[in-house]
Amino acid sequence: MENELFMKEKFKISILVWNLSTNDGYIRASLLQKSLMQLGFEVEILGFLFGKELYAAIPADTKIYTLEGKNYPDFIQSIGQILKRIDGDIIYAIKPQPASFGIALLKKLYTRRPVIVDIDDWEMSWYGGDDWCYRPSFKQLARDLIKSNGALRSPYHPLYLKWMEGLINQADAVTVHNQFLQQRFGGVFVPNGKDTYLFDPSRYDINASRMRYRLSGYKILMFPGAPRPYKGLEDILIALEKINQPDLKLVIVGGSPYDDYDRHLQEKWGSWIIKLPKFSADLMPDVVAAAHIVVVPQRDTPETRAQFPLKLTDGMAMAKPVLSTKVGDIPDILGGTGYLAEPGSPEEIAEQIQLIFKDLDTANERGKRARERCIEKYSLEAMTSSLKSVITRL
């Protein structure tokens, strides 16, 4: 009966992403799309652009339906437009945002189509978590609602996010990608799947990659993501200062699309940094191949405890030694195949860097075990298996 469900008809799933101008949802949506297509579903991605253009890492040939994101009350018209366009048999909302989950629930009201909400971050953690509250005076409430730049005109104001969290039990299924989120919201664990065929070190020439990106002659600690203060890059750079070996470099790939934090790092620690531009997803394995170590030095904050850093599986899949911190699910994800330091401890990070380079052969063997673990637990195939159980229950 189960196989008949997946093979008898071409079921369609509509994935809703609240903002396709950033990576805040698209990456998770694209992984879910790949896995669902492996199960034989037709899958479409729809969403809004709350920025000027589509997120740069989205391949140019990707078919996505987008609408301009607007503030209220104009956003109501956009909601009407996207509701008409959603025609999946199942609606999959990425994040409990009004512009994704809220719209999915509206569609469910008059079509009865099942809704899944995927939670890959604790959205309220960015605003203080459970301590956040909105208690305006009458005048402030009026200003927030009526003024053209009033805070409540924004579709992603934390008040609306809090309301969405309160409606999670209205979803027909919930998927999460780590223990913190599962304990808070329930649901089924669906890991961030890595394409372990694309990220396969045997397909890349390490020395050629280092030459291509002008990294030859250096010992490379690579951070293949967007720098933010909570991601702990300052701790890596302080550690490099302590070690004080000129051939050690932190390579930052892509930089921050959010602010000028890159410039702050460059001004203070520029002699230890090599900055590479953004690369499309299909080129990233070749870039990561150039690394000696992949670093994911998360600090311990409410935001990081709720995250599954994709950079971990970049390094694991490419059989690189991964240096990270004891935050959230990170120790469980690595499962003894990486190197761990206490968060916010440049001293321990420096010790781990020196340990790795003292016996790089042993570190690379540990990296090979990390790839085996990634294939078993965090590949697209593992993701697909978890998703299949969710869909069949619906």
Backbone torsions as a table, in degrees:
resi	resn	phi	psi	omega
1	MET	NA	-40.9	-179.0
2	GLU	-61.8	-45.1	-179.8
3	ASN	-64.6	-34.3	178.4
4	GLU	-61.9	-38.1	179.9
5	LEU	-60.0	-39.7	-175.2
6	PHE	-85.9	-15.8	-173.5
7	MET	-118.1	-20.0	-173.5
8	LYS	-69.9	-43.0	-178.1
9	GLU	-129.4	162.1	176.2
10	LYS	-92.9	87.6	178.3
11	PHE	-68.9	149.6	179.9
12	LYS	-119.0	138.8	177.3
13	ILE	-121.9	128.5	176.6
14	SER	-100.2	118.7	178.1
15	ILE	-99.0	123.8	-179.0
16	LEU	-103.9	126.6	177.7
17	VAL	-117.1	128.1	-172.3
18	TRP	-69.5	-32.8	-178.2
19	ASN	-144.2	107.5	-178.7
20	LEU	-92.3	12.1	176.1
21	SER	-88.7	-12.5	-179.8
22	THR	-132.1	179.4	176.5
23	ASN	-83.4	8.2	-175.0
24	ASP	-77.7	68.2	179.6
25	GLY	131.5	-34.1	-175.6
26	TYR	-64.8	-42.9	-176.1
27	ILE	-60.6	-47.4	177.6
28	ARG	-61.8	-41.8	179.8
29	ALA	-62.0	-40.6	-178.1
30	SER	-68.1	-35.7	176.9
31	LEU	-66.7	-43.4	177.1
32	LEU	-62.7	-39.6	178.9
33	GLN	-61.0	-46.2	179.5
34	LYS	-59.6	-44.4	-178.2
35	SER	-66.5	-42.4	-179.7
36	LEU	-66.8	-34.3	177.3
37	MET	-68.5	-32.9	175.6
38	GLN	-64.1	-26.9	177.5
39	LEU	-83.0	-0.8	176.1
40	GLY	94.9	8.6	179.0
41	PHE	-83.4	151.8	164.4
42	GLU	-85.4	130.5	-174.0
43	VAL	-131.3	132.1	174.7
44	GLU	-122.5	149.8	175.1
45	ILE	-113.1	129.8	178.5
46	LEU	-129.1	152.6	177.3
47	GLY	176.4	-173.5	-174.6
48	PHE	-111.3	157.2	173.7
49	LEU	-111.1	102.3	176.3
50	PHE	-92.5	6.8	172.9
51	GLY	-120.6	-169.1	-175.2
52	LYS	-77.3	-28.0	-174.4
53	GLU	-152.3	173.7	179.7
54	LEU	-66.0	145.0	176.8
55	TYR	-50.2	129.8	-169.1
56	ALA	-60.9	-29.8	-176.0
57	ALA	-81.2	-4.8	178.1
58	ILE	-74.4	121.3	-179.5
59	PRO	-54.7	143.7	-173.9
60	ALA	-61.6	-29.1	-176.5
61	ASP	-90.8	7.7	-179.3
62	THR	-73.1	131.4	178.7
63	LYS	-88.5	111.2	-179.3
64	ILE	-136.9	137.9	175.0
65	TYR	-94.7	122.9	-177.9
66	THR	-125.6	150.8	172.5
67	LEU	-130.2	151.4	177.5
68	GLU	-67.3	128.9	175.7
69	GLY	-79.3	133.2	-177.6
70	LYS	-131.4	166.6	173.1
71	ASN	-84.1	161.0	172.2
72	TYR	-66.0	146.7	4.3
73	PRO	-87.1	-7.0	-177.6
74	ASP	-62.0	-27.8	-177.5
75	PHE	-64.2	-24.9	179.6
76	ILE	-60.6	-39.4	177.6
77	GLN	-64.8	-40.0	178.2
78	SER	-63.4	-38.4	177.9
79	ILE	-60.5	-44.6	178.7
80	GLY	-59.8	-39.7	-179.3
81	GLN	-65.8	-44.8	-176.1
82	ILE	-73.8	-30.8	176.8
83	LEU	-60.3	-38.5	178.9
84	LYS	-67.5	-28.7	-174.2
85	ARG	-84.9	-23.5	-177.9
86	ILE	-74.0	118.5	-179.1
87	ASP	-133.9	19.2	178.3
88	GLY	-71.3	152.7	174.3
89	ASP	-71.2	-26.0	174.5
90	ILE	-130.3	141.3	179.5
91	ILE	-111.2	124.3	-175.3
92	TYR	-114.3	107.6	-178.1
93	ALA	-94.5	127.5	177.5
94	ILE	-90.9	113.3	-179.3
95	LYS	77.7	144.9	176.1
96	PRO	-79.9	59.5	178.6
97	GLN	-99.1	147.1	176.2
98	PRO	-55.2	-36.5	-176.2
99	ALA	-80.1	0.4	173.9
100	SER	-127.7	-69.2	-177.8
101	PHE	-66.4	-40.6	178.9
102	GLY	-59.9	-43.4	179.3
103	ILE	-68.0	-38.4	178.0
104	ALA	-60.5	-41.5	178.9
105	LEU	-67.2	-36.5	175.8
106	LEU	-62.2	-43.3	179.1
107	LYS	-63.2	-38.5	-179.9
108	LYS	-64.5	-33.7	-176.9
109	LEU	-55.1	-42.0	-175.1
110	TYR	-111.8	0.3	175.8
111	THR	-118.1	-16.5	-176.6
112	ARG	63.3	17.1	178.2
113	ARG	-75.3	136.7	-176.9
114	PRO	-65.1	147.6	-178.0
115	VAL	-120.8	131.8	170.2
116	ILE	-111.0	136.1	172.2
117	VAL	-113.6	130.2	177.2
118	ASP	-102.4	129.1	-178.3
119	ILE	-116.9	108.6	-178.6
120	ASP	-113.9	6.9	177.1
121	ASP	-157.7	153.1	169.3
122	TRP	-89.3	98.6	-172.0
123	GLU	-57.8	-38.6	-177.2
124	MET	-71.4	-13.7	179.5
125	SER	-63.5	-25.5	180.0
126	TRP	-72.8	-12.5	-176.6
127	TYR	-119.0	13.7	179.2
128	GLY	106.5	1.9	175.3
129	GLY	67.4	-135.4	-175.8
130	ASP	-68.6	-16.1	-179.3
131	ASP	-79.9	-13.7	-177.1
132	TRP	-73.3	137.8	173.3
133	CYS	-148.9	157.7	-179.1
134	TYR	-118.7	106.5	-179.2
135	ARG	-131.4	73.1	-176.7
136	PRO	-80.1	157.1	166.7
137	SER	-70.8	167.7	179.3
138	PHE	-59.4	-41.7	-179.9
139	LYS	-64.8	-42.0	179.7
140	GLN	-64.6	-41.4	177.4
141	LEU	-59.5	-43.5	179.0
142	ALA	-62.0	-43.7	179.0
143	ARG	-62.9	-44.0	-178.4
144	ASP	-63.6	-29.4	-178.6
145	LEU	-90.5	-37.6	-167.7
146	ILE	-96.1	-39.8	-177.5
147	LYS	-63.1	147.6	-176.6
148	SER	-61.3	-30.4	176.9
149	ASN	-106.0	22.9	-179.4
150	GLY	-61.6	143.6	-174.3
151	ALA	-59.0	-38.6	-176.6
152	LEU	-77.8	-1.3	172.4
153	ARG	-73.8	-20.3	-178.2
154	SER	-77.9	127.7	179.5
155	PRO	-65.7	-14.7	-179.0
156	TYR	-115.2	28.6	172.7
157	HIS	-60.8	143.0	-177.7
158	PRO	-58.0	-26.1	176.3
159	LEU	-59.9	-42.6	-179.9
160	TYR	-70.8	-34.6	176.8
161	LEU	-62.8	-41.4	179.0
162	LYS	-63.4	-40.9	176.7
163	TRP	-61.4	-41.8	-179.5
164	MET	-63.2	-40.0	177.1
165	GLU	-60.0	-35.6	179.2
166	GLY	-70.2	-14.3	-178.5
167	LEU	-103.5	3.8	-176.9
168	ILE	-57.6	-31.9	179.7
169	ASN	-69.4	-6.6	175.9
170	GLN	-85.5	-9.4	176.3
171	ALA	-75.0	150.4	178.0
172	ASP	-78.2	-21.9	175.9
173	ALA	-157.1	153.8	178.6
174	VAL	-127.9	134.7	172.9
175	THR	-120.5	143.2	-179.8
176	VAL	-137.9	167.9	-178.8
177	HIS	-124.4	12.3	171.5
178	ASN	-157.0	170.5	-174.2
179	GLN	-67.6	-39.1	-179.8
180	PHE	-56.6	-49.6	-178.5
181	LEU	-68.3	-35.9	179.4
182	GLN	-65.9	-40.6	178.6
183	GLN	-66.5	-32.9	-177.1
184	ARG	-82.5	-41.0	-171.8
185	PHE	-117.1	-4.6	-175.4
186	GLY	74.7	-158.4	176.4
187	GLY	95.2	-177.5	-175.5
188	VAL	-103.7	136.2	178.2
189	PHE	-74.5	119.0	174.9
190	VAL	-125.6	105.4	-173.4
191	PRO	-67.1	161.4	170.2
192	ASN	-73.7	104.9	-176.1
193	GLY	-76.5	136.6	176.4
194	LYS	-104.1	138.8	174.8
195	ASP	-75.4	92.6	-173.9
196	THR	-78.4	-4.6	169.2
197	TYR	-81.4	-46.7	176.9
198	LEU	-64.6	-45.8	178.0
199	PHE	-91.2	70.9	179.4
200	ASP	-125.2	112.2	-174.2
201	PRO	-59.1	-24.6	-179.1
202	SER	-68.3	-13.7	-179.0
203	ARG	-90.1	-2.5	-173.3
204	TYR	-129.8	146.7	178.6
205	ASP	-98.5	111.4	-174.6
206	ILE	-59.0	-47.6	-177.7
207	ASN	-65.4	-39.0	178.2
208	ALA	-64.2	-39.3	178.5
209	SER	-63.7	-42.6	-179.8
210	ARG	-64.7	-37.6	177.1
211	MET	-68.0	-41.4	-176.8
212	ARG	-61.1	-37.1	-177.1
213	TYR	-102.9	15.1	175.4
214	ARG	57.9	45.3	-179.5
215	LEU	-114.1	3.6	-179.9
216	SER	-62.5	143.0	178.1
217	GLY	89.4	-4.8	179.0
218	TYR	-112.5	156.9	168.2
219	LYS	-96.4	114.5	-165.2
220	ILE	-100.8	120.6	166.6
221	LEU	-102.5	116.5	-172.2
222	MET	-109.9	134.3	172.0
223	PHE	-116.5	100.1	-174.8
224	PRO	-90.5	54.4	-177.6
225	GLY	-154.7	-170.9	-177.5
226	ALA	-90.4	119.9	-179.3
227	PRO	-65.6	134.0	171.1
228	ARG	-140.6	154.7	-176.8
229	PRO	-55.4	-36.5	-176.7
230	TYR	-75.9	-6.5	-178.3
231	LYS	-86.1	-2.1	167.0
232	GLY	78.3	16.8	-179.4
233	LEU	-65.4	-29.6	177.2
234	GLU	-61.5	-34.9	179.0
235	ASP	-66.6	-37.8	175.6
236	ILE	-63.0	-44.9	-175.9
237	LEU	-68.5	-37.6	174.9
238	ILE	-64.4	-38.7	177.7
239	ALA	-62.5	-41.5	178.8
240	LEU	-64.5	-36.8	175.6
241	GLU	-62.4	-40.4	-179.5
242	LYS	-65.2	-43.3	-179.6
243	ILE	-69.1	-41.5	174.3
244	ASN	57.5	53.4	172.7
245	GLN	-115.9	115.6	-172.5
246	PRO	-58.8	-23.7	-178.0
247	ASP	-83.7	-6.2	175.3
248	LEU	-82.7	127.4	-179.0
249	LYS	-136.0	142.6	170.7
250	LEU	-95.6	118.1	178.5
251	VAL	-99.5	118.8	178.3
252	ILE	-103.5	122.9	-175.4
253	VAL	-102.9	118.7	172.5
254	GLY	97.8	-42.6	-179.5
255	GLY	79.0	-179.8	-174.7
256	SER	-92.9	127.5	174.1
257	PRO	-86.8	-0.9	-170.6
258	TYR	-95.7	-37.2	-172.6
259	ASP	-160.0	-164.1	-178.9
260	ASP	-103.0	30.5	-179.7
261	TYR	-60.4	-33.3	176.3
262	ASP	-54.1	-43.9	-176.8
263	ARG	-64.2	-39.0	177.0
264	HIS	-59.2	-46.1	179.5
265	LEU	-63.6	-42.5	-177.2
266	GLN	-65.1	-40.7	-178.4
267	GLU	-65.4	-36.2	-174.6
268	LYS	-90.3	-35.0	-172.9
269	TRP	-131.6	29.6	-173.5
270	GLY	-54.8	-30.9	-176.8
271	SER	-69.4	-16.8	-179.4
272	TRP	-103.1	-0.5	-172.2
273	ILE	-112.1	137.1	165.3
274	ILE	-119.8	125.7	-177.7
275	LYS	-105.5	127.8	174.4
276	LEU	-107.7	152.3	-179.4
277	PRO	-73.4	-179.9	174.8
278	LYS	-71.7	147.2	175.6
279	PHE	-129.4	150.9	176.2
280	SER	-68.5	160.2	-173.8
281	ALA	-57.4	-35.2	-176.1
282	ASP	-74.0	-15.9	178.3
283	LEU	-94.4	-15.0	-174.5
284	MET	-60.3	-37.6	178.2
285	PRO	-59.5	-37.5	179.0
286	ASP	-65.9	-35.9	177.5
287	VAL	-67.7	-48.4	-178.2
288	VAL	-64.0	-29.0	178.3
289	ALA	-57.3	-27.1	-177.8
290	ALA	-75.6	-12.7	-175.9
291	ALA	-77.6	149.0	165.6
292	HIS	-88.3	-40.2	179.7
293	ILE	-135.1	140.2	169.3
294	VAL	-101.0	126.6	-175.4
295	VAL	-109.5	134.0	177.1
296	VAL	-135.7	74.1	-169.1
297	PRO	-88.9	53.0	-175.7
298	GLN	-52.3	139.2	169.7
299	ARG	-86.8	163.9	-176.2
300	ASP	-90.7	99.4	179.0
301	THR	-136.0	164.7	175.6
302	PRO	-56.0	-35.1	-180.0
303	GLU	-66.0	-47.1	-174.1
304	THR	-72.4	-29.0	177.7
305	ARG	-63.8	-25.1	-177.1
306	ALA	-95.0	6.9	-173.0
307	GLN	-108.1	154.2	169.1
308	PHE	-117.7	93.4	-174.6
309	PRO	-64.4	119.3	-179.3
310	LEU	-63.8	-22.2	179.7
311	LYS	-63.8	-26.7	177.2
312	LEU	-59.2	-49.9	-176.7
313	THR	-76.4	-19.8	169.3
314	ASP	-57.7	-51.2	-178.5
315	GLY	-69.5	-42.7	-178.4
316	MET	-61.7	-48.2	-177.8
317	ALA	-62.3	-33.1	180.0
318	MET	-88.7	11.4	175.7
319	ALA	58.3	36.2	177.8
320	LYS	-94.9	148.4	167.9
321	PRO	-60.9	128.5	-179.5
322	VAL	-109.1	125.0	177.5
323	LEU	-108.5	117.9	-178.0
324	SER	-139.6	-165.8	-176.0
325	THR	-127.4	162.8	-175.9
326	LYS	-84.4	74.5	-177.6
327	VAL	-129.8	132.9	175.1
328	GLY	55.3	-132.2	-177.1
329	ASP	-85.4	-1.0	-172.0
330	ILE	-55.3	-47.8	178.7
331	PRO	-59.3	-38.5	179.3
332	ASP	-69.1	-38.3	179.9
333	ILE	-62.9	-45.8	-179.5
334	LEU	-72.6	-33.1	175.5
335	GLY	54.3	42.4	178.0
336	GLY	81.8	5.4	-178.8
337	THR	-99.7	1.3	179.8
338	GLY	-124.4	-166.9	178.5
339	TYR	-119.9	133.0	-173.6
340	LEU	-123.8	142.9	172.5
341	ALA	-128.5	164.0	173.2
342	GLU	-68.2	143.0	179.1
343	PRO	-64.1	142.8	178.1
344	GLY	70.7	22.3	-178.5
345	SER	-120.9	88.8	176.8
346	PRO	-57.7	-30.1	-179.1
347	GLU	-64.3	-47.7	179.3
348	GLU	-67.9	-37.1	177.9
349	ILE	-62.3	-42.4	178.3
350	ALA	-60.9	-41.8	178.7
351	GLU	-61.7	-41.7	-178.9
352	GLN	-68.9	-38.5	177.2
353	ILE	-60.8	-46.7	-179.9
354	GLN	-64.9	-37.7	178.0
355	LEU	-61.8	-42.9	-178.4
356	ILE	-64.4	-49.0	-175.9
357	PHE	-74.7	-19.6	176.0
358	LYS	-66.7	-33.1	179.4
359	ASP	-141.6	75.4	-174.8
360	LEU	-67.3	-29.7	178.4
361	ASP	-62.6	-45.4	177.7
362	THR	-63.6	-40.3	178.9
363	ALA	-62.9	-39.9	179.1
364	ASN	-68.7	-33.1	174.3
365	GLU	-64.2	-39.1	176.4
366	ARG	-65.0	-35.5	176.2
367	GLY	-62.7	-37.0	177.7
368	LYS	-64.5	-38.7	176.7
369	ARG	-66.3	-33.4	177.7
370	ALA	-64.3	-39.0	177.4
371	ARG	-63.6	-43.4	178.6
372	GLU	-59.3	-41.0	178.9
373	ARG	-66.8	-38.9	179.4
374	CYS	-62.9	-43.8	179.0
375	ILE	-61.3	-41.6	-176.7
376	GLU	-71.3	-42.4	-169.3
377	LYS	-112.6	-24.7	-170.7
378	TYR	-129.8	26.2	176.5
379	SER	-88.4	169.1	173.7
380	LEU	-59.3	-33.8	179.8
381	GLU	-65.0	-41.4	177.4
382	ALA	-65.0	-39.3	177.9
383	MET	-63.7	-43.4	-179.5
384	THR	-61.9	-41.0	179.8
385	SER	-61.4	-44.1	178.5
386	SER	-64.8	-41.9	-178.9
387	LEU	-65.0	-36.1	-179.0
388	LYS	-59.6	-40.4	-179.4
389	SER	-67.4	-34.8	178.5
390	VAL	-66.6	-47.5	-175.6
391	ILE	-66.8	-41.5	-177.8
392	THR	-65.1	-33.1	177.7
393	ARG	-67.0	-29.7	177.2
394	LEU	-73.6	NA	NA
